[in-house]
Amino acid sequence: MNVEEIFQKGGVSMWPLLFLSILSLGTIIERLWFWGSVLSREKELVNRILEAARYDWRIAHEIARQARKTPVGRFLYAPLKLETPDPEVFRLALEASADDELASMRRGDKVLEAVIALSPLLGLFGTVWGLINSLGSIRIGDIGTASTQGVTLGIGEALISTATGLAVAIFTLAFYRVFQAFLFSQMKVFRKCGSELELLYRQHWSQVLHSSPETAPTVAPWTPEPIAQGSYKMGGDRDLGPSEPPPPPPDAEETGKVDRSNSPE
């Protein structure tokens, strides 16, 4: 039985299964090329960046910048391109970059999942359709006679679509699980190298703070400004003008005169 006979006996569902198989094969080839290019030089690149970060952050920045075409290069370059960020900002940049890169690595997974789910259903639909056509030509009086031999042959041919759908789904599922294993291993690599890079940066940040304490923000102590006599100031800047001087004390001589005039002679 050649391919042409298989398609003729498989029924109408064979053509959708052919389309799904081509779609699955194209996605698998693209993903194999992608993962092959990623895994071939990933370990060497991570070791170079981490080793450079232990001695000179400018060299680590340059290595990561040149490796921006790779996922791990873009992941490590995201925090290194910032200028003296806070350690918390450094960690947030790592997390955001990891989310973006892992999402791009899942490209094609939805296509494979759709093929895995639809292929068996299309095969089963072709089988049911073939059974309907085969059993529809049987009459009750023909059961057990030679005229039912063609029905048995039709049932066997109707199962071809189910077998084809299962073959496409099994083939696609095998590669889908392989790609998921690659993705999980990539998550471990990102977590490990990201943690090491963050630890190195926190050590570098603490050394910078201890070696140059003048860079830390300082606040001068507040000292009240003396207020001049006869004026009121708010905040040491605004002068609300002189206050009214207190009334002068009574003259001593006048007071003495009054006392002498009132005293009896």
C-alpha positions as a Markdown table, in Angstrom:
| # | Residue | x | y | z |
|---|---|---|---|---|
| 1 | Met | 0.0 | 0.0 | 0.0 |
| 2 | Asn | 1.6 | 3.2 | -1.1 |
| 3 | Val | 1.0 | 6.8 | 0.1 |
| 4 | Glu | -1.6 | 7.5 | -2.5 |
| 5 | Glu | -3.7 | 4.5 | -1.5 |
| 6 | Ile | -3.4 | 5.4 | 2.2 |
| 7 | Phe | -4.8 | 8.8 | 1.5 |
| 8 | Gln | -7.6 | 7.4 | -0.6 |
| 9 | Lys | -8.6 | 4.8 | 2.0 |
| 10 | Gly | -8.0 | 7.0 | 5.0 |
| 11 | Gly | -10.8 | 9.3 | 4.1 |
| 12 | Val | -11.3 | 13.1 | 4.4 |
| 13 | Ser | -9.4 | 13.5 | 7.7 |
| 14 | Met | -6.1 | 12.5 | 6.1 |
| 15 | Trp | -5.6 | 15.9 | 4.5 |
| 16 | Pro | -6.0 | 17.9 | 7.8 |
| 17 | Leu | -3.6 | 15.3 | 9.3 |
| 18 | Leu | -1.1 | 16.0 | 6.5 |
| 19 | Phe | -1.3 | 19.7 | 7.2 |
| 20 | Leu | -0.8 | 19.2 | 11.0 |
| 21 | Ser | 2.2 | 16.9 | 10.3 |
| 22 | Ile | 3.9 | 19.4 | 8.1 |
| 23 | Leu | 3.2 | 22.2 | 10.7 |
| 24 | Ser | 4.6 | 20.0 | 13.4 |
| 25 | Leu | 7.7 | 19.0 | 11.4 |
| 26 | Gly | 8.5 | 22.6 | 10.6 |
| 27 | Thr | 8.2 | 23.7 | 14.2 |
| 28 | Ile | 10.4 | 20.9 | 15.4 |
| 29 | Ile | 13.1 | 21.7 | 12.9 |
| 30 | Glu | 13.1 | 25.4 | 13.9 |
| 31 | Arg | 13.2 | 24.5 | 17.6 |
| 32 | Leu | 16.0 | 22.0 | 17.2 |
| 33 | Trp | 18.1 | 24.7 | 15.4 |
| 34 | Phe | 17.3 | 27.2 | 18.1 |
| 35 | Trp | 18.2 | 25.0 | 21.0 |
| 36 | Gly | 21.3 | 23.7 | 19.3 |
| 37 | Ser | 22.6 | 27.3 | 18.8 |
| 38 | Val | 21.8 | 28.2 | 22.4 |
| 39 | Leu | 23.2 | 25.2 | 24.2 |
| 40 | Ser | 26.4 | 25.0 | 22.2 |
| 41 | Arg | 28.1 | 28.1 | 23.7 |
| 42 | Glu | 26.0 | 29.0 | 26.7 |
| 43 | Lys | 28.3 | 27.5 | 29.4 |
| 44 | Glu | 31.4 | 29.2 | 28.0 |
| 45 | Leu | 29.7 | 32.6 | 27.8 |
| 46 | Val | 28.4 | 32.5 | 31.3 |
| 47 | Asn | 31.8 | 31.5 | 32.7 |
| 48 | Arg | 33.5 | 34.4 | 30.9 |
| 49 | Ile | 31.0 | 37.0 | 32.1 |
| 50 | Leu | 31.1 | 35.8 | 35.8 |
| 51 | Glu | 34.9 | 35.6 | 35.7 |
| 52 | Ala | 35.2 | 39.1 | 34.3 |
| 53 | Ala | 32.8 | 40.4 | 36.9 |
| 54 | Arg | 35.1 | 39.3 | 39.7 |
| 55 | Tyr | 37.8 | 41.7 | 38.6 |
| 56 | Asp | 36.4 | 44.4 | 36.3 |
| 57 | Trp | 32.7 | 45.1 | 35.8 |
| 58 | Arg | 33.5 | 47.1 | 32.6 |
| 59 | Ile | 34.9 | 44.0 | 30.9 |
| 60 | Ala | 31.9 | 42.0 | 32.0 |
| 61 | His | 29.7 | 44.7 | 30.5 |
| 62 | Glu | 31.5 | 44.6 | 27.2 |
| 63 | Ile | 31.4 | 40.7 | 27.0 |
| 64 | Ala | 27.6 | 40.7 | 27.7 |
| 65 | Arg | 27.0 | 43.5 | 25.2 |
| 66 | Gln | 28.8 | 41.5 | 22.5 |
| 67 | Ala | 26.7 | 38.4 | 23.3 |
| 68 | Arg | 23.3 | 40.1 | 23.0 |
| 69 | Lys | 22.3 | 37.7 | 20.2 |
| 70 | Thr | 22.1 | 34.8 | 22.7 |
| 71 | Pro | 19.3 | 34.6 | 25.4 |
| 72 | Val | 21.8 | 34.3 | 28.2 |
| 73 | Gly | 23.8 | 37.2 | 26.9 |
| 74 | Arg | 20.7 | 39.4 | 26.9 |
| 75 | Phe | 19.7 | 38.1 | 30.3 |
| 76 | Leu | 23.1 | 39.1 | 31.9 |
| 77 | Tyr | 23.4 | 42.4 | 29.9 |
| 78 | Ala | 20.1 | 43.8 | 31.2 |
| 79 | Pro | 21.4 | 44.7 | 34.7 |
| 80 | Leu | 25.0 | 45.4 | 33.5 |
| 81 | Lys | 23.9 | 48.2 | 31.2 |
| 82 | Leu | 22.6 | 50.2 | 34.1 |
| 83 | Glu | 24.9 | 52.7 | 35.6 |
| 84 | Thr | 25.6 | 52.0 | 39.3 |
| 85 | Pro | 22.2 | 50.7 | 40.1 |
| 86 | Asp | 21.0 | 49.9 | 43.6 |
| 87 | Pro | 21.2 | 46.1 | 44.4 |
| 88 | Glu | 17.5 | 45.9 | 44.5 |
| 89 | Val | 17.2 | 47.5 | 41.1 |
| 90 | Phe | 19.9 | 45.1 | 39.8 |
| 91 | Arg | 17.9 | 42.1 | 41.0 |
| 92 | Leu | 14.7 | 43.5 | 39.4 |
| 93 | Ala | 16.5 | 43.9 | 36.1 |
| 94 | Leu | 17.6 | 40.3 | 36.2 |
| 95 | Glu | 14.1 | 39.0 | 37.0 |
| 96 | Ala | 12.4 | 41.1 | 34.2 |
| 97 | Ser | 15.0 | 40.0 | 31.7 |
| 98 | Ala | 14.6 | 36.3 | 32.7 |
| 99 | Asp | 10.9 | 36.5 | 32.2 |
| 100 | Asp | 11.2 | 37.9 | 28.7 |
| 101 | Glu | 13.8 | 35.4 | 27.6 |
| 102 | Leu | 12.0 | 32.4 | 29.0 |
| 103 | Ala | 8.8 | 33.5 | 27.3 |
| 104 | Ser | 10.6 | 33.7 | 24.0 |
| 105 | Met | 12.0 | 30.2 | 24.5 |
| 106 | Arg | 8.5 | 28.9 | 24.7 |
| 107 | Arg | 7.8 | 30.0 | 21.1 |
| 108 | Gly | 6.3 | 27.1 | 19.2 |
| 109 | Asp | 5.0 | 25.2 | 22.2 |
| 110 | Lys | 1.4 | 26.2 | 21.5 |
| 111 | Val | 1.7 | 24.9 | 17.9 |
| 112 | Leu | 3.0 | 21.5 | 19.2 |
| 113 | Glu | 0.3 | 21.4 | 21.9 |
| 114 | Ala | -2.4 | 22.0 | 19.3 |
| 115 | Val | -1.0 | 19.2 | 17.0 |
| 116 | Ile | -0.9 | 16.8 | 19.9 |
| 117 | Ala | -4.5 | 17.5 | 20.8 |
| 118 | Leu | -6.0 | 17.7 | 17.4 |
| 119 | Ser | -4.3 | 14.8 | 15.6 |
| 120 | Pro | -6.0 | 11.9 | 17.5 |
| 121 | Leu | -9.4 | 13.6 | 17.3 |
| 122 | Leu | -9.1 | 14.0 | 13.5 |
| 123 | Gly | -8.0 | 10.4 | 13.2 |
| 124 | Leu | -11.0 | 9.3 | 15.3 |
| 125 | Phe | -13.3 | 11.5 | 13.2 |
| 126 | Gly | -12.0 | 9.8 | 10.0 |
| 127 | Thr | -12.6 | 6.4 | 11.5 |
| 128 | Val | -16.2 | 7.2 | 12.5 |
| 129 | Trp | -16.9 | 8.7 | 9.1 |
| 130 | Gly | -15.6 | 5.5 | 7.4 |
| 131 | Leu | -17.7 | 3.3 | 9.7 |
| 132 | Ile | -20.8 | 5.3 | 8.9 |
| 133 | Asn | -20.2 | 4.9 | 5.1 |
| 134 | Ser | -19.4 | 1.2 | 5.5 |
| 135 | Leu | -22.3 | 0.3 | 7.8 |
| 136 | Gly | -24.8 | 2.5 | 5.9 |
| 137 | Ser | -24.8 | 0.0 | 2.9 |
| 138 | Ile | -25.6 | -3.0 | 5.0 |
| 139 | Arg | -29.2 | -4.3 | 5.0 |
| 140 | Ile | -30.5 | -6.5 | 7.8 |
| 141 | Gly | -31.1 | -9.4 | 5.5 |
| 142 | Asp | -27.5 | -9.3 | 4.2 |
| 143 | Ile | -25.9 | -10.0 | 7.7 |
| 144 | Gly | -23.9 | -13.2 | 7.6 |
| 145 | Thr | -23.8 | -13.4 | 3.8 |
| 146 | Ala | -21.0 | -12.8 | 1.3 |
| 147 | Ser | -22.2 | -9.3 | 0.7 |
| 148 | Thr | -20.9 | -8.2 | 4.1 |
| 149 | Gln | -17.3 | -8.9 | 3.2 |
| 150 | Gly | -16.9 | -5.5 | 1.8 |
| 151 | Val | -18.1 | -4.0 | 5.0 |
| 152 | Thr | -15.3 | -5.7 | 7.0 |
| 153 | Leu | -12.7 | -4.3 | 4.5 |
| 154 | Gly | -14.2 | -0.8 | 4.8 |
| 155 | Ile | -13.9 | -0.9 | 8.6 |
| 156 | Gly | -10.3 | -1.9 | 8.3 |
| 157 | Glu | -9.6 | 1.0 | 6.0 |
| 158 | Ala | -11.5 | 3.4 | 8.2 |
| 159 | Leu | -9.0 | 2.7 | 11.0 |
| 160 | Ile | -6.1 | 4.1 | 8.9 |
| 161 | Ser | -7.0 | 7.6 | 9.8 |
| 162 | Thr | -6.9 | 6.8 | 13.6 |
| 163 | Ala | -3.5 | 5.2 | 13.2 |
| 164 | Thr | -2.2 | 8.2 | 11.3 |
| 165 | Gly | -3.5 | 10.6 | 13.8 |
| 166 | Leu | -1.9 | 8.7 | 16.7 |
| 167 | Ala | 1.4 | 8.5 | 14.8 |
| 168 | Val | 1.5 | 12.3 | 14.3 |
| 169 | Ala | 0.5 | 13.0 | 17.9 |
| 170 | Ile | 3.1 | 10.5 | 19.3 |
| 171 | Phe | 5.9 | 11.9 | 17.1 |
| 172 | Thr | 5.1 | 15.5 | 18.1 |
| 173 | Leu | 4.7 | 14.7 | 21.8 |
| 174 | Ala | 8.2 | 13.1 | 21.9 |
| 175 | Phe | 9.9 | 16.3 | 20.7 |
| 176 | Tyr | 7.6 | 18.5 | 22.8 |
| 177 | Arg | 8.8 | 16.8 | 26.0 |
| 178 | Val | 12.4 | 17.2 | 24.8 |
| 179 | Phe | 11.9 | 20.9 | 24.3 |
| 180 | Gln | 10.3 | 21.2 | 27.8 |
| 181 | Ala | 13.4 | 19.5 | 29.3 |
| 182 | Phe | 15.6 | 22.1 | 27.5 |
| 183 | Leu | 13.5 | 24.9 | 28.9 |
| 184 | Phe | 13.6 | 23.6 | 32.5 |
| 185 | Ser | 17.4 | 23.2 | 32.3 |
| 186 | Gln | 17.6 | 26.8 | 30.9 |
| 187 | Met | 15.6 | 28.0 | 33.9 |
| 188 | Lys | 18.1 | 26.4 | 36.2 |
| 189 | Val | 21.0 | 28.0 | 34.4 |
| 190 | Phe | 19.4 | 31.5 | 34.5 |
| 191 | Arg | 18.7 | 31.1 | 38.2 |
| 192 | Lys | 22.2 | 30.0 | 39.0 |
| 193 | Cys | 24.2 | 32.5 | 37.0 |
| 194 | Gly | 21.8 | 35.3 | 38.0 |
| 195 | Ser | 22.2 | 34.6 | 41.7 |
| 196 | Glu | 26.0 | 34.5 | 41.3 |
| 197 | Leu | 26.1 | 37.8 | 39.4 |
| 198 | Glu | 23.8 | 39.4 | 42.0 |
| 199 | Leu | 26.0 | 38.2 | 44.8 |
| 200 | Leu | 29.1 | 39.6 | 43.1 |
| 201 | Tyr | 27.4 | 42.9 | 42.6 |
| 202 | Arg | 26.3 | 43.2 | 46.2 |
| 203 | Gln | 29.9 | 42.5 | 47.3 |
| 204 | His | 31.1 | 45.2 | 44.9 |
| 205 | Trp | 28.4 | 47.6 | 46.1 |
| 206 | Ser | 29.4 | 47.1 | 49.8 |
| 207 | Gln | 33.1 | 47.6 | 49.0 |
| 208 | Val | 32.3 | 50.9 | 47.2 |
| 209 | Leu | 30.3 | 52.2 | 50.1 |
| 210 | His | 33.0 | 51.3 | 52.7 |
| 211 | Ser | 35.8 | 52.7 | 50.6 |
| 212 | Ser | 34.1 | 56.1 | 49.9 |
| 213 | Pro | 31.8 | 57.0 | 52.8 |
| 214 | Glu | 31.6 | 60.5 | 51.5 |
| 215 | Thr | 29.3 | 59.3 | 48.7 |
| 216 | Ala | 26.6 | 58.4 | 51.3 |
| 217 | Pro | 24.1 | 61.1 | 51.8 |
| 218 | Thr | 24.6 | 63.2 | 54.9 |
| 219 | Val | 22.2 | 65.6 | 56.7 |
| 220 | Ala | 23.6 | 68.5 | 58.6 |
| 221 | Pro | 22.3 | 68.9 | 62.2 |
| 222 | Trp | 19.8 | 71.7 | 62.7 |
| 223 | Thr | 20.9 | 74.6 | 64.9 |
| 224 | Pro | 18.5 | 77.4 | 65.8 |
| 225 | Glu | 19.5 | 80.8 | 64.6 |
| 226 | Pro | 19.6 | 83.5 | 67.3 |
| 227 | Ile | 16.9 | 86.0 | 67.1 |
| 228 | Ala | 17.8 | 89.6 | 67.3 |
| 229 | Gln | 16.2 | 91.6 | 70.1 |
| 230 | Gly | 13.2 | 93.4 | 68.8 |
| 231 | Ser | 12.5 | 91.2 | 65.8 |
| 232 | Tyr | 10.7 | 87.9 | 65.1 |
| 233 | Lys | 11.9 | 85.4 | 62.4 |
| 234 | Met | 10.3 | 82.3 | 61.1 |
| 235 | Gly | 12.7 | 79.7 | 59.6 |
| 236 | Gly | 15.7 | 82.1 | 59.9 |
| 237 | Asp | 14.8 | 83.8 | 56.7 |
| 238 | Arg | 11.7 | 86.0 | 57.0 |
| 239 | Asp | 11.7 | 89.2 | 59.2 |
| 240 | Leu | 8.3 | 90.1 | 60.4 |
| 241 | Gly | 9.5 | 93.6 | 61.4 |
| 242 | Pro | 10.4 | 95.1 | 64.8 |
| 243 | Ser | 8.0 | 94.8 | 67.6 |
| 244 | Glu | 6.7 | 97.7 | 69.6 |
| 245 | Pro | 9.2 | 98.6 | 72.4 |
| 246 | Pro | 7.9 | 98.2 | 75.9 |
| 247 | Pro | 6.8 | 101.4 | 77.7 |
| 248 | Pro | 9.7 | 103.2 | 79.6 |
| 249 | Pro | 9.8 | 102.9 | 83.3 |
| 250 | Pro | 8.5 | 105.9 | 85.4 |
| 251 | Asp | 11.1 | 108.5 | 86.2 |
| 252 | Ala | 12.6 | 108.1 | 89.6 |
| 253 | Glu | 12.6 | 111.9 | 90.4 |
| 254 | Glu | 9.0 | 112.3 | 89.5 |
| 255 | Thr | 8.1 | 109.4 | 91.6 |
| 256 | Gly | 10.1 | 110.9 | 94.5 |
| 257 | Lys | 8.4 | 114.2 | 94.0 |
| 258 | Val | 5.0 | 112.6 | 94.1 |
| 259 | Asp | 5.9 | 110.7 | 97.2 |
| 260 | Arg | 7.2 | 113.8 | 99.0 |
| 261 | Ser | 4.2 | 115.9 | 98.0 |
| 262 | Asn | 1.9 | 113.3 | 99.4 |
| 263 | Ser | 3.9 | 112.7 | 102.6 |
| 264 | Pro | 2.8 | 114.8 | 105.6 |
| 265 | Glu | 5.1 | 117.5 | 106.7 |
